[in-house]
Amino acid sequence: MAGGTVRLVLLVGAAALASGSQGDREPVYRDCVLRCEERNCSGGALKHFRSRQPIYMSLAGWTCQDDCKYECMWVTVGLYLQEGHKVPQFHGKVSLNAWFWSTVFHTRDTDVTEKMDYFCASTVILHSVYLCCVRTVGLQRPAVASAFRALLLLMLTAHVSYLSLVRFDYGYNLAANVAIGLVNAAWWLTWCLRNRQRLPHVHKCIVVVLLLQGLSLLELLDFPPLFWVLDAHAIWHVSTIPVHVLFFSFLEDDSLYLLKESEAKFKLD
């Protein structure tokens, strides 16, 4: 019991340290956000921000503070590039939260930790679909991305409510996650194949999608543990680590492309 408590405390501490990405901790970023909020998020400046804010962003809950964080993120990215450093990660909490609860669940299997593991896994899948929507549609049609985000939140709420209040149906949960995962994979692959000539870095995304679909068979086709230690579920978790590293590399390359494209348009204007 004491050993389990110690492990849980250490995991909580690790999650707290990891809850903020490198970019979030940068003094330049923090100072920029602080100055921006002081300058724009109170009094007349706040009224001005709200008056010119598009209705779809207001409905999506986008605040002045969120706007400051977004603008300062790009300021910090620009400084990193000028100094020749790698682009830092910002706001990396969704995947970390899922990995944290997965670790807790596999350390101590209870009803609560099991539900948190399953619910966070569903959240990550839906978040990936939302990210796909933002990248493929939302940059040109933000209102569509905002509406789709609301739909996904409703789906997640209904999914969690059913499993929590009606019955915890493992078969339904698996089917729902597989269905959303297939939609996610088909959407990403379609976009990647259409843009593979214009965006060479999308080959990384194609590899990630195909690998995840192949590795998901470990969750569907279970087998006895190898050496009575590594079962299919454990191998699945280990195998997804390098895949996420590759996906982050794709996101980094794609963000740099969008940044350069934005700078080019700004110079033309």
PyRosetta script that sets phi, psi and omega in degrees:
from pyrosetta import init, pose_from_sequence

init()
pose = pose_from_sequence("MAGGTVRLVLLVGAAALASGSQGDREPVYRDCVLRCEERNCSGGALKHFRSRQPIYMSLAGWTCQDDCKYECMWVTVGLYLQEGHKVPQFHGKVSLNAWFWSTVFHTRDTDVTEKMDYFCASTVILHSVYLCCVRTVGLQRPAVASAFRALLLLMLTAHVSYLSLVRFDYGYNLAANVAIGLVNAAWWLTWCLRNRQRLPHVHKCIVVVLLLQGLSLLELLDFPPLFWVLDAHAIWHVSTIPVHVLFFSFLEDDSLYLLKESEAKFKLD")
pose.set_psi(1, -47.0)
pose.set_omega(1, -179.3)
pose.set_phi(2, -63.4)
pose.set_psi(2, -41.1)
pose.set_omega(2, 179.9)
pose.set_phi(3, -62.2)
pose.set_psi(3, -41.0)
pose.set_omega(3, 178.9)
pose.set_phi(4, -64.7)
pose.set_psi(4, -39.0)
pose.set_omega(4, 178.6)
pose.set_phi(5, -63.7)
pose.set_psi(5, -43.1)
pose.set_omega(5, 179.2)
pose.set_phi(6, -61.3)
pose.set_psi(6, -43.9)
pose.set_omega(6, 179.7)
pose.set_phi(7, -61.8)
pose.set_psi(7, -41.0)
pose.set_omega(7, -179.4)
pose.set_phi(8, -65.0)
pose.set_psi(8, -41.0)
pose.set_omega(8, 177.8)
pose.set_phi(9, -62.0)
pose.set_psi(9, -43.2)
pose.set_omega(9, 179.3)
pose.set_phi(10, -64.0)
pose.set_psi(10, -38.4)
pose.set_omega(10, 178.9)
pose.set_phi(11, -66.1)
pose.set_psi(11, -41.7)
pose.set_omega(11, 177.2)
pose.set_phi(12, -60.9)
pose.set_psi(12, -43.0)
pose.set_omega(12, 178.1)
pose.set_phi(13, -62.5)
pose.set_psi(13, -42.1)
pose.set_omega(13, 179.5)
pose.set_phi(14, -64.7)
pose.set_psi(14, -39.2)
pose.set_omega(14, 179.0)
pose.set_phi(15, -65.7)
pose.set_psi(15, -37.3)
pose.set_omega(15, 178.8)
pose.set_phi(16, -64.3)
pose.set_psi(16, -39.7)
pose.set_omega(16, 178.7)
pose.set_phi(17, -68.5)
pose.set_psi(17, -32.7)
pose.set_omega(17, -176.3)
pose.set_phi(18, -89.0)
pose.set_psi(18, -8.1)
pose.set_omega(18, -173.3)
pose.set_phi(19, -65.0)
pose.set_psi(19, -25.5)
pose.set_omega(19, 175.5)
pose.set_phi(20, -108.5)
pose.set_psi(20, 128.7)
pose.set_omega(20, 179.7)
pose.set_phi(21, -74.9)
pose.set_psi(21, 172.4)
pose.set_omega(21, -177.0)
pose.set_phi(22, -57.2)
pose.set_psi(22, -44.8)
pose.set_omega(22, -179.2)
pose.set_phi(23, -61.3)
pose.set_psi(23, -37.3)
pose.set_omega(23, -180.0)
pose.set_phi(24, -62.9)
pose.set_psi(24, -28.5)
pose.set_omega(24, -175.5)
pose.set_phi(25, -90.5)
pose.set_psi(25, -6.7)
pose.set_omega(25, -177.8)
pose.set_phi(26, -64.6)
pose.set_psi(26, 129.2)
pose.set_omega(26, 178.1)
pose.set_phi(27, -56.6)
pose.set_psi(27, -37.1)
pose.set_omega(27, 179.5)
pose.set_phi(28, -61.7)
pose.set_psi(28, -44.0)
pose.set_omega(28, -179.9)
pose.set_phi(29, -65.7)
pose.set_psi(29, -46.7)
pose.set_omega(29, -178.3)
pose.set_phi(30, -62.8)
pose.set_psi(30, -42.1)
pose.set_omega(30, 179.5)
pose.set_phi(31, -65.9)
pose.set_psi(31, -39.4)
pose.set_omega(31, 178.4)
pose.set_phi(32, -62.5)
pose.set_psi(32, -45.2)
pose.set_omega(32, 179.9)
pose.set_phi(33, -63.1)
pose.set_psi(33, -43.5)
pose.set_omega(33, -179.9)
pose.set_phi(34, -60.5)
pose.set_psi(34, -47.0)
pose.set_omega(34, -179.5)
pose.set_phi(35, -66.0)
pose.set_psi(35, -39.8)
pose.set_omega(35, -180.0)
pose.set_phi(36, -63.6)
pose.set_psi(36, -44.8)
pose.set_omega(36, 179.9)
pose.set_phi(37, -64.7)
pose.set_psi(37, -39.8)
pose.set_omega(37, 178.5)
pose.set_phi(38, -63.9)
pose.set_psi(38, -35.6)
pose.set_omega(38, -174.9)
pose.set_phi(39, -83.6)
pose.set_psi(39, -34.2)
pose.set_omega(39, -168.7)
pose.set_phi(40, -118.6)
pose.set_psi(40, -11.6)
pose.set_omega(40, -169.1)
pose.set_phi(41, -111.4)
pose.set_psi(41, 31.2)
pose.set_omega(41, 176.0)
pose.set_phi(42, -156.1)
pose.set_psi(42, 156.8)
pose.set_omega(42, 175.7)
pose.set_phi(43, 60.1)
pose.set_psi(43, -140.8)
pose.set_omega(43, -177.4)
pose.set_phi(44, -64.2)
pose.set_psi(44, -33.5)
pose.set_omega(44, 179.8)
pose.set_phi(45, -64.2)
pose.set_psi(45, -38.1)
pose.set_omega(45, 178.7)
pose.set_phi(46, -67.1)
pose.set_psi(46, -40.5)
pose.set_omega(46, 177.4)
pose.set_phi(47, -62.2)
pose.set_psi(47, -38.9)
pose.set_omega(47, 178.4)
pose.set_phi(48, -64.9)
pose.set_psi(48, -42.0)
pose.set_omega(48, 179.0)
pose.set_phi(49, -60.3)
pose.set_psi(49, -46.1)
pose.set_omega(49, -178.0)
pose.set_phi(50, -67.5)
pose.set_psi(50, -33.3)
pose.set_omega(50, -178.1)
pose.set_phi(51, -69.7)
pose.set_psi(51, -30.8)
pose.set_omega(51, -179.0)
pose.set_phi(52, -100.5)
pose.set_psi(52, 1.9)
pose.set_omega(52, -179.8)
pose.set_phi(53, -76.3)
pose.set_psi(53, 128.4)
pose.set_omega(53, 178.1)
pose.set_phi(54, -59.6)
pose.set_psi(54, 147.7)
pose.set_omega(54, -175.0)
pose.set_phi(55, -62.4)
pose.set_psi(55, -35.5)
pose.set_omega(55, -177.6)
pose.set_phi(56, -67.5)
pose.set_psi(56, -31.2)
pose.set_omega(56, 178.0)
pose.set_phi(57, -73.6)
pose.set_psi(57, -35.4)
pose.set_omega(57, 177.0)
pose.set_phi(58, -65.5)
pose.set_psi(58, -42.8)
pose.set_omega(58, 179.0)
pose.set_phi(59, -65.9)
pose.set_psi(59, -30.0)
pose.set_omega(59, 179.9)
pose.set_phi(60, -79.5)
pose.set_psi(60, -3.7)
pose.set_omega(60, 177.8)
pose.set_phi(61, 84.6)
pose.set_psi(61, 18.4)
pose.set_omega(61, -179.7)
pose.set_phi(62, -74.9)
pose.set_psi(62, 118.3)
pose.set_omega(62, -175.6)
pose.set_phi(63, -102.9)
pose.set_psi(63, 172.3)
pose.set_omega(63, 176.3)
pose.set_phi(64, -61.5)
pose.set_psi(64, -38.6)
pose.set_omega(64, 177.8)
pose.set_phi(65, -63.3)
pose.set_psi(65, -40.9)
pose.set_omega(65, 176.6)
pose.set_phi(66, -61.7)
pose.set_psi(66, -40.0)
pose.set_omega(66, 179.8)
pose.set_phi(67, -64.6)
pose.set_psi(67, -40.3)
pose.set_omega(67, 177.9)
pose.set_phi(68, -63.2)
pose.set_psi(68, -43.2)
pose.set_omega(68, 179.6)
pose.set_phi(69, -63.0)
pose.set_psi(69, -39.4)
pose.set_omega(69, -179.6)
pose.set_phi(70, -66.2)
pose.set_psi(70, -49.0)
pose.set_omega(70, -178.9)
pose.set_phi(71, -63.7)
pose.set_psi(71, -41.6)
pose.set_omega(71, -178.5)
pose.set_phi(72, -71.0)
pose.set_psi(72, -27.1)
pose.set_omega(72, 174.6)
pose.set_phi(73, -59.8)
pose.set_psi(73, -45.7)
pose.set_omega(73, -179.0)
pose.set_phi(74, -71.3)
pose.set_psi(74, -32.3)
pose.set_omega(74, 174.5)
pose.set_phi(75, -61.0)
pose.set_psi(75, -45.3)
pose.set_omega(75, -179.7)
pose.set_phi(76, -66.2)
pose.set_psi(76, -40.9)
pose.set_omega(76, 177.2)
pose.set_phi(77, -59.5)
pose.set_psi(77, -43.6)
pose.set_omega(77, 178.4)
pose.set_phi(78, -60.3)
pose.set_psi(78, -41.2)
pose.set_omega(78, 178.4)
pose.set_phi(79, -65.6)
pose.set_psi(79, -40.4)
pose.set_omega(79, 177.5)
pose.set_phi(80, -59.6)
pose.set_psi(80, -43.8)
pose.set_omega(80, -178.2)
pose.set_phi(81, -67.1)
pose.set_psi(81, -39.5)
pose.set_omega(81, 178.6)
pose.set_phi(82, -61.4)
pose.set_psi(82, -34.9)
pose.set_omega(82, -178.7)
pose.set_phi(83, -87.7)
pose.set_psi(83, -1.0)
pose.set_omega(83, 178.2)
pose.set_phi(84, 79.3)
pose.set_psi(84, 20.7)
pose.set_omega(84, 179.6)
pose.set_phi(85, -95.4)
pose.set_psi(85, 161.3)
pose.set_omega(85, 175.1)
pose.set_phi(86, -70.0)
pose.set_psi(86, 148.4)
pose.set_omega(86, -179.1)
pose.set_phi(87, -69.7)
pose.set_psi(87, 127.9)
pose.set_omega(87, -179.6)
pose.set_phi(88, -78.2)
pose.set_psi(88, 161.1)
pose.set_omega(88, 176.2)
pose.set_phi(89, -87.6)
pose.set_psi(89, 142.2)
pose.set_omega(89, 177.2)
pose.set_phi(90, -121.2)
pose.set_psi(90, 143.4)
pose.set_omega(90, 169.9)
pose.set_phi(91, 55.9)
pose.set_psi(91, 40.7)
pose.set_omega(91, -178.4)
pose.set_phi(92, -88.7)
pose.set_psi(92, 78.5)
pose.set_omega(92, -173.7)
pose.set_phi(93, -117.0)
pose.set_psi(93, -29.5)
pose.set_omega(93, -173.4)
pose.set_phi(94, -64.0)
pose.set_psi(94, -52.8)
pose.set_omega(94, -179.6)
pose.set_phi(95, -64.5)
pose.set_psi(95, -39.9)
pose.set_omega(95, 179.9)
pose.set_phi(96, -61.8)
pose.set_psi(96, -38.3)
pose.set_omega(96, 179.6)
pose.set_phi(97, -63.8)
pose.set_psi(97, -42.1)
pose.set_omega(97, 179.5)
pose.set_phi(98, -65.4)
pose.set_psi(98, -43.8)
pose.set_omega(98, -180.0)
pose.set_phi(99, -65.4)
pose.set_psi(99, -36.9)
pose.set_omega(99, 179.9)
pose.set_phi(100, -62.1)
pose.set_psi(100, -50.3)
pose.set_omega(100, -177.9)
pose.set_phi(101, -70.1)
pose.set_psi(101, -28.9)
pose.set_omega(101, 174.1)
pose.set_phi(102, -64.5)
pose.set_psi(102, -41.2)
pose.set_omega(102, 178.8)
pose.set_phi(103, -65.9)
pose.set_psi(103, -42.3)
pose.set_omega(103, 178.9)
pose.set_phi(104, -62.4)
pose.set_psi(104, -44.4)
pose.set_omega(104, -178.9)
pose.set_phi(105, -61.9)
pose.set_psi(105, -41.6)
pose.set_omega(105, -178.7)
pose.set_phi(106, -78.5)
pose.set_psi(106, -12.4)
pose.set_omega(106, 173.3)
pose.set_phi(107, -85.3)
pose.set_psi(107, -41.9)
pose.set_omega(107, -178.4)
pose.set_phi(108, -142.0)
pose.set_psi(108, 105.6)
pose.set_omega(108, -176.0)
pose.set_phi(109, -84.0)
pose.set_psi(109, 104.7)
pose.set_omega(109, 173.7)
pose.set_phi(110, -131.7)
pose.set_psi(110, 172.5)
pose.set_omega(110, 178.9)
pose.set_phi(111, -59.2)
pose.set_psi(111, -42.1)
pose.set_omega(111, -177.7)
pose.set_phi(112, -67.4)
pose.set_psi(112, -49.4)
pose.set_omega(112, -177.5)
pose.set_phi(113, -66.9)
pose.set_psi(113, -32.6)
pose.set_omega(113, 177.5)
pose.set_phi(114, -65.5)
pose.set_psi(114, -45.9)
pose.set_omega(114, 179.5)
pose.set_phi(115, -63.4)
pose.set_psi(115, -42.2)
pose.set_omega(115, 179.7)
pose.set_phi(116, -63.7)
pose.set_psi(116, -37.8)
pose.set_omega(116, 177.3)
pose.set_phi(117, -63.1)
pose.set_psi(117, -48.8)
pose.set_omega(117, -177.8)
pose.set_phi(118, -67.4)
pose.set_psi(118, -43.3)
pose.set_omega(118, -177.6)
pose.set_phi(119, -66.9)
pose.set_psi(119, -40.0)
pose.set_omega(119, 179.7)
pose.set_phi(120, -69.2)
pose.set_psi(120, -33.2)
pose.set_omega(120, 175.9)
pose.set_phi(121, -63.5)
pose.set_psi(121, -43.1)
pose.set_omega(121, 177.4)
pose.set_phi(122, -63.8)
pose.set_psi(122, -36.9)
pose.set_omega(122, 178.7)
pose.set_phi(123, -62.9)
pose.set_psi(123, -41.7)
pose.set_omega(123, 179.2)
pose.set_phi(124, -62.7)
pose.set_psi(124, -42.4)
pose.set_omega(124, 179.6)
pose.set_phi(125, -63.1)
pose.set_psi(125, -45.9)
pose.set_omega(125, 179.2)
pose.set_phi(126, -66.4)
pose.set_psi(126, -34.8)
pose.set_omega(126, 178.1)
pose.set_phi(127, -65.8)
pose.set_psi(127, -36.7)
pose.set_omega(127, 177.2)
pose.set_phi(128, -64.8)
pose.set_psi(128, -39.5)
pose.set_omega(128, 176.5)
pose.set_phi(129, -63.4)
pose.set_psi(129, -42.3)
pose.set_omega(129, 178.7)
pose.set_phi(130, -63.7)
pose.set_psi(130, -42.5)
pose.set_omega(130, 178.1)
pose.set_phi(131, -60.3)
pose.set_psi(131, -41.0)
pose.set_omega(131, 177.5)
pose.set_phi(132, -61.4)
pose.set_psi(132, -43.3)
pose.set_omega(132, 178.9)
pose.set_phi(133, -62.3)
pose.set_psi(133, -44.5)
pose.set_omega(133, -179.9)
pose.set_phi(134, -61.1)
pose.set_psi(134, -43.8)
pose.set_omega(134, -177.0)
pose.set_phi(135, -71.9)
pose.set_psi(135, -38.1)
pose.set_omega(135, -173.4)
pose.set_phi(136, -91.3)
pose.set_psi(136, -27.2)
pose.set_omega(136, -176.0)
pose.set_phi(137, -126.0)
pose.set_psi(137, -41.9)
pose.set_omega(137, -169.0)
pose.set_phi(138, -64.6)
pose.set_psi(138, -27.4)
pose.set_omega(138, -179.6)
pose.set_phi(139, -66.4)
pose.set_psi(139, -30.4)
pose.set_omega(139, 177.8)
pose.set_phi(140, -96.0)
pose.set_psi(140, -29.9)
pose.set_omega(140, -177.5)
pose.set_phi(141, -132.4)
pose.set_psi(141, 77.4)
pose.set_omega(141, -177.5)
pose.set_phi(142, -58.1)
pose.set_psi(142, -32.1)
pose.set_omega(142, -179.0)
pose.set_phi(143, -63.9)
pose.set_psi(143, -36.8)
pose.set_omega(143, 178.6)
pose.set_phi(144, -64.6)
pose.set_psi(144, -43.6)
pose.set_omega(144, 178.9)
pose.set_phi(145, -62.9)
pose.set_psi(145, -39.4)
pose.set_omega(145, 179.4)
pose.set_phi(146, -65.6)
pose.set_psi(146, -42.4)
pose.set_omega(146, 178.6)
pose.set_phi(147, -65.8)
pose.set_psi(147, -39.5)
pose.set_omega(147, 179.2)
pose.set_phi(148, -66.6)
pose.set_psi(148, -36.2)
pose.set_omega(148, 177.1)
pose.set_phi(149, -61.3)
pose.set_psi(149, -42.9)
pose.set_omega(149, 179.0)
pose.set_phi(150, -63.3)
pose.set_psi(150, -39.8)
pose.set_omega(150, 178.5)
pose.set_phi(151, -62.7)
pose.set_psi(151, -44.2)
pose.set_omega(151, 180.0)
pose.set_phi(152, -64.3)
pose.set_psi(152, -37.7)
pose.set_omega(152, 177.4)
pose.set_phi(153, -64.5)
pose.set_psi(153, -39.0)
pose.set_omega(153, 176.3)
pose.set_phi(154, -64.6)
pose.set_psi(154, -40.8)
pose.set_omega(154, 178.4)
pose.set_phi(155, -63.2)
pose.set_psi(155, -42.8)
pose.set_omega(155, 179.4)
pose.set_phi(156, -64.9)
pose.set_psi(156, -41.6)
pose.set_omega(156, 179.2)
pose.set_phi(157, -62.5)
pose.set_psi(157, -43.9)
pose.set_omega(157, 179.3)
pose.set_phi(158, -65.3)
pose.set_psi(158, -41.0)
pose.set_omega(158, -179.7)
pose.set_phi(159, -62.6)
pose.set_psi(159, -49.4)
pose.set_omega(159, -179.1)
pose.set_phi(160, -66.1)
pose.set_psi(160, -39.8)
pose.set_omega(160, -179.3)
pose.set_phi(161, -63.9)
pose.set_psi(161, -42.8)
pose.set_omega(161, 179.8)
pose.set_phi(162, -62.7)
pose.set_psi(162, -47.8)
pose.set_omega(162, -178.3)
pose.set_phi(163, -68.3)
pose.set_psi(163, -27.1)
pose.set_omega(163, -177.6)
pose.set_phi(164, -89.6)
pose.set_psi(164, -39.4)
pose.set_omega(164, -170.5)
pose.set_phi(165, -103.3)
pose.set_psi(165, -26.9)
pose.set_omega(165, -179.2)
pose.set_phi(166, -96.1)
pose.set_psi(166, -73.9)
pose.set_omega(166, 173.7)
pose.set_phi(167, -162.5)
pose.set_psi(167, 149.8)
pose.set_omega(167, -179.3)
pose.set_phi(168, -86.3)
pose.set_psi(168, 93.0)
pose.set_omega(168, -174.7)
pose.set_phi(169, -96.6)
pose.set_psi(169, 106.1)
pose.set_omega(169, -178.1)
pose.set_phi(170, -64.1)
pose.set_psi(170, -39.7)
pose.set_omega(170, -179.6)
pose.set_phi(171, -63.5)
pose.set_psi(171, -45.1)
pose.set_omega(171, 178.4)
pose.set_phi(172, -63.1)
pose.set_psi(172, -44.6)
pose.set_omega(172, -179.0)
pose.set_phi(173, -59.5)
pose.set_psi(173, -43.6)
pose.set_omega(173, 179.3)
pose.set_phi(174, -64.9)
pose.set_psi(174, -45.2)
pose.set_omega(174, -179.1)
pose.set_phi(175, -62.8)
pose.set_psi(175, -41.5)
pose.set_omega(175, -179.7)
pose.set_phi(176, -64.2)
pose.set_psi(176, -45.0)
pose.set_omega(176, -179.4)
pose.set_phi(177, -67.2)
pose.set_psi(177, -39.0)
pose.set_omega(177, 178.3)
pose.set_phi(178, -64.8)
pose.set_psi(178, -42.3)
pose.set_omega(178, -179.6)
pose.set_phi(179, -62.6)
pose.set_psi(179, -47.7)
pose.set_omega(179, 179.0)
pose.set_phi(180, -65.5)
pose.set_psi(180, -37.9)
pose.set_omega(180, 178.3)
pose.set_phi(181, -62.3)
pose.set_psi(181, -38.5)
pose.set_omega(181, 178.2)
pose.set_phi(182, -68.0)
pose.set_psi(182, -40.3)
pose.set_omega(182, 175.6)
pose.set_phi(183, -60.8)
pose.set_psi(183, -44.4)
pose.set_omega(183, 179.4)
pose.set_phi(184, -60.3)
pose.set_psi(184, -46.7)
pose.set_omega(184, -178.5)
pose.set_phi(185, -64.5)
pose.set_psi(185, -44.8)
pose.set_omega(185, -178.9)
pose.set_phi(186, -63.7)
pose.set_psi(186, -40.0)
pose.set_omega(186, -179.2)
pose.set_phi(187, -65.2)
pose.set_psi(187, -49.4)
pose.set_omega(187, 179.5)
pose.set_phi(188, -61.1)
pose.set_psi(188, -45.8)
pose.set_omega(188, -177.3)
pose.set_phi(189, -63.5)
pose.set_psi(189, -41.6)
pose.set_omega(189, 179.1)
pose.set_phi(190, -60.1)
pose.set_psi(190, -46.1)
pose.set_omega(190, 179.9)
pose.set_phi(191, -65.7)
pose.set_psi(191, -42.8)
pose.set_omega(191, -179.1)
pose.set_phi(192, -62.7)
pose.set_psi(192, -44.2)
pose.set_omega(192, -178.4)
pose.set_phi(193, -66.7)
pose.set_psi(193, -34.8)
pose.set_omega(193, 178.2)
pose.set_phi(194, -71.0)
pose.set_psi(194, -24.7)
pose.set_omega(194, -174.9)
pose.set_phi(195, -114.5)
pose.set_psi(195, 12.4)
pose.set_omega(195, -173.4)
pose.set_phi(196, -66.6)
pose.set_psi(196, -26.7)
pose.set_omega(196, 178.3)
pose.set_phi(197, -77.8)
pose.set_psi(197, -38.7)
pose.set_omega(197, -178.1)
pose.set_phi(198, -80.1)
pose.set_psi(198, -31.8)
pose.set_omega(198, -176.5)
pose.set_phi(199, -124.6)
pose.set_psi(199, 90.9)
pose.set_omega(199, -176.6)
pose.set_phi(200, -59.6)
pose.set_psi(200, -27.7)
pose.set_omega(200, -175.3)
pose.set_phi(201, -73.4)
pose.set_psi(201, -7.3)
pose.set_omega(201, -178.4)
pose.set_phi(202, -69.2)
pose.set_psi(202, -12.9)
pose.set_omega(202, 177.2)
pose.set_phi(203, -61.0)
pose.set_psi(203, -29.0)
pose.set_omega(203, 177.1)
pose.set_phi(204, -65.4)
pose.set_psi(204, -41.4)
pose.set_omega(204, 179.9)
pose.set_phi(205, -65.8)
pose.set_psi(205, -39.7)
pose.set_omega(205, 178.7)
pose.set_phi(206, -60.8)
pose.set_psi(206, -45.0)
pose.set_omega(206, 179.6)
pose.set_phi(207, -62.1)
pose.set_psi(207, -42.6)
pose.set_omega(207, -179.9)
pose.set_phi(208, -60.9)
pose.set_psi(208, -48.0)
pose.set_omega(208, -178.2)
pose.set_phi(209, -61.4)
pose.set_psi(209, -45.9)
pose.set_omega(209, -179.3)
pose.set_phi(210, -65.8)
pose.set_psi(210, -40.4)
pose.set_omega(210, 178.7)
pose.set_phi(211, -64.0)
pose.set_psi(211, -43.7)
pose.set_omega(211, -179.3)
pose.set_phi(212, -64.4)
pose.set_psi(212, -38.1)
pose.set_omega(212, 177.8)
pose.set_phi(213, -65.8)
pose.set_psi(213, -39.3)
pose.set_omega(213, 178.0)
pose.set_phi(214, -68.5)
pose.set_psi(214, -42.7)
pose.set_omega(214, -178.9)
pose.set_phi(215, -69.1)
pose.set_psi(215, -25.4)
pose.set_omega(215, 180.0)
pose.set_phi(216, -63.6)
pose.set_psi(216, -19.0)
pose.set_omega(216, 176.4)
pose.set_phi(217, -62.5)
pose.set_psi(217, -25.0)
pose.set_omega(217, 177.1)
pose.set_phi(218, -63.8)
pose.set_psi(218, -30.0)
pose.set_omega(218, 178.5)
pose.set_phi(219, -80.3)
pose.set_psi(219, -28.2)
pose.set_omega(219, -176.7)
pose.set_phi(220, -91.4)
pose.set_psi(220, -36.4)
pose.set_omega(220, -177.3)
pose.set_phi(221, -109.6)
pose.set_psi(221, 80.8)
pose.set_omega(221, -175.6)
pose.set_phi(222, -73.2)
pose.set_psi(222, 157.9)
pose.set_omega(222, 177.1)
pose.set_phi(223, -149.4)
pose.set_psi(223, 162.1)
pose.set_omega(223, 180.0)
pose.set_phi(224, -59.6)
pose.set_psi(224, 149.3)
pose.set_omega(224, -178.0)
pose.set_phi(225, -59.6)
pose.set_psi(225, 136.8)
pose.set_omega(225, 173.8)
pose.set_phi(226, -72.0)
pose.set_psi(226, 127.8)
pose.set_omega(226, -176.9)
pose.set_phi(227, 57.2)
pose.set_psi(227, 22.0)
pose.set_omega(227, -178.4)
pose.set_phi(228, 58.5)
pose.set_psi(228, 28.1)
pose.set_omega(228, -179.7)
pose.set_phi(229, -128.7)
pose.set_psi(229, -52.4)
pose.set_omega(229, -174.2)
pose.set_phi(230, -101.0)
pose.set_psi(230, 103.9)
pose.set_omega(230, 174.4)
pose.set_phi(231, -92.2)
pose.set_psi(231, 179.6)
pose.set_omega(231, -176.4)
pose.set_phi(232, -60.6)
pose.set_psi(232, -38.6)
pose.set_omega(232, -178.5)
pose.set_phi(233, -66.0)
pose.set_psi(233, -41.3)
pose.set_omega(233, 179.0)
pose.set_phi(234, -65.3)
pose.set_psi(234, -42.0)
pose.set_omega(234, 179.1)
pose.set_phi(235, -65.3)
pose.set_psi(235, -35.6)
pose.set_omega(235, 176.7)
pose.set_phi(236, -59.7)
pose.set_psi(236, -47.2)
pose.set_omega(236, -179.0)
pose.set_phi(237, -62.9)
pose.set_psi(237, -44.6)
pose.set_omega(237, -179.7)
pose.set_phi(238, -64.5)
pose.set_psi(238, -40.7)
pose.set_omega(238, -175.6)
pose.set_phi(239, -68.4)
pose.set_psi(239, -27.9)
pose.set_omega(239, -176.7)
pose.set_phi(240, -77.9)
pose.set_psi(240, -13.6)
pose.set_omega(240, -178.6)
pose.set_phi(241, -61.5)
pose.set_psi(241, -55.4)
pose.set_omega(241, 179.6)
pose.set_phi(242, -64.9)
pose.set_psi(242, -27.2)
pose.set_omega(242, 178.4)
pose.set_phi(243, -64.6)
pose.set_psi(243, -41.6)
pose.set_omega(243, 178.8)
pose.set_phi(244, -67.7)
pose.set_psi(244, -33.2)
pose.set_omega(244, 176.1)
pose.set_phi(245, -63.3)
pose.set_psi(245, -42.8)
pose.set_omega(245, 178.6)
pose.set_phi(246, -65.8)
pose.set_psi(246, -38.8)
pose.set_omega(246, 179.2)
pose.set_phi(247, -65.9)
pose.set_psi(247, -38.6)
pose.set_omega(247, 176.9)
pose.set_phi(248, -64.2)
pose.set_psi(248, -36.5)
pose.set_omega(248, 176.5)
pose.set_phi(249, -61.7)
pose.set_psi(249, -40.6)
pose.set_omega(249, 175.8)
pose.set_phi(250, -62.6)
pose.set_psi(250, -46.4)
pose.set_omega(250, -179.6)
pose.set_phi(251, -61.5)
pose.set_psi(251, -37.4)
pose.set_omega(251, 178.4)
pose.set_phi(252, -64.1)
pose.set_psi(252, -48.7)
pose.set_omega(252, 179.0)
pose.set_phi(253, -61.9)
pose.set_psi(253, -41.1)
pose.set_omega(253, -178.6)
pose.set_phi(254, -68.1)
pose.set_psi(254, -37.8)
pose.set_omega(254, 177.8)
pose.set_phi(255, -65.1)
pose.set_psi(255, -40.0)
pose.set_omega(255, 177.4)
pose.set_phi(256, -64.2)
pose.set_psi(256, -39.8)
pose.set_omega(256, 177.7)
pose.set_phi(257, -62.1)
pose.set_psi(257, -45.9)
pose.set_omega(257, -179.6)
pose.set_phi(258, -65.5)
pose.set_psi(258, -35.7)
pose.set_omega(258, 179.0)
pose.set_phi(259, -65.6)
pose.set_psi(259, -45.4)
pose.set_omega(259, 178.8)
pose.set_phi(260, -64.4)
pose.set_psi(260, -39.1)
pose.set_omega(260, 177.8)
pose.set_phi(261, -63.6)
pose.set_psi(261, -40.5)
pose.set_omega(261, 178.4)
pose.set_phi(262, -66.1)
pose.set_psi(262, -41.8)
pose.set_omega(262, 178.7)
pose.set_phi(263, -64.0)
pose.set_psi(263, -38.2)
pose.set_omega(263, 179.4)
pose.set_phi(264, -64.9)
pose.set_psi(264, -42.2)
pose.set_omega(264, 178.5)
pose.set_phi(265, -65.6)
pose.set_psi(265, -37.6)
pose.set_omega(265, 179.7)
pose.set_phi(266, -63.6)
pose.set_psi(266, -40.6)
pose.set_omega(266, -179.8)
pose.set_phi(267, -67.2)
pose.set_psi(267, -37.1)
pose.set_omega(267, 178.4)
pose.set_phi(268, -66.4)
pose.set_psi(268, -36.4)
pose.set_omega(268, 178.4)
pose.set_phi(269, -71.1)
pose.dump_pdb("model.pdb")
